[in-house]
Amino acid sequence: MAMNKNTVLAWATTIMILVGLALIALGAFRYDDVAGWGFAAVGIGFFAIAWVFNALKGRV
């Protein structure tokens, strides 16, 4: 099975969403101090990048 550019972007989007969810979960449940806010902010940043990857499917 050959992976074309849209398949690669779909996999990248999925992985970015999973990592973003993991970072938000770390910020919410593991760290109760200021570091938790940082983890959650980076997780939201991963969501933003995944959104861009998803928007690029079919255009590159």
N, C-alpha and C positions, 0 to 999 in steps of 0.2 A: 504494500500500500504506500503509494507516494504521497508525501505531504506537500501541498502547494502553499502559497503565501497566506491564503485565507485560513487554512487549517492551522498553520503556525500561529497566526494572530488569535485564533479561537482558543488554542491551548494556552497562550500567554495570558489572555484575558482570564481564563479559568484559574490559572495558578495565581495571578495577581489578586483575584477576589478571595481565594482561600488564604493567602498570606495576610491580606488586609483584615479578614475576619479574625485570624489568629492574633494579630497585633492588637486589635480592638478588644478582644477577649482578655489578652494579657493586661492591657491597661485597665480594664474594668474589674477583673477578678483577682489579679495577682499583686498589683502595685496600688497601694492606697494613697501614696503621696504624690508629689508633683510629677514623678516619672510616669505615672499612669496617664496623665494628660498628654505627655509626649508620645507614648505608645499609641494612644487613640488618634492623635493628630497624624502620625505617620501612617496608621491604618487607613484613615480617610484619604490621605494622599495616594495610597495604593489604589483605592477605589477610583480616584480621579484618573490615574494613569490607565487603569483597566478600561475605563469609559472611553478614553482616547483610542486605545487599541481596538475596542469594539467598533468605534466609528470609522476606523481605517479599513476595516474589512471590505473588500470589493473595490477599494479606491486606489490601492497601490499596485 
